[in-house]
Amino acid sequence: MMQELKHLGNKSEIRYDSPDAATLEAVPNPFHNPSENRNNVTGTVAISANEFTSLCPITGQPDFATIEIEYIPRALLVESKSLKIYLGQFRQQGEFHEACINRIANDLVNLLDPEWLRVVGKFTPRGGIAIHPRAEYKRTAK
């Protein structure tokens, strides 16, 4: 699976105006082996990306944020370089804070099929108002 990664170790041109879920890549979770998890131990992965930018769809003004992602993985982990490129693709995207966070959460859920996932956007205040949207997912029994 590692040899199939498109971004890690490669110099690729990044488009900063079109977030694309296909940019995201996953790698196997080395700690995921249900048959060996006799004590039902779970853990989380926490990621903080403090260079997120997007544009206000009305004014075109830049919005800056730290994106915090936390999830309980199952078989897959998000590959960090692909995540960095994916988040960078929002730079010229006109989208409200809440929509960005919801899109990121949905794209990660579709990629990873985690037990649980939360994405928080800690946007820098504009006009004296700070907005911190959250999107959360919990896997249901299938």
Secondary structure, DSSP 8 states (H G I E B T S, - for coil): -GGG-SSTT------SS---GGG--EEE-TT--GGG-TT-----EEEEEEEEEEE-TTT--EEEEEEEEEEE-SSEEE-HHHHHHHHHTTTT-B--HHHHHHHHHHHHHHHH--SEEEEEEEE--BTTB----EEEEE----
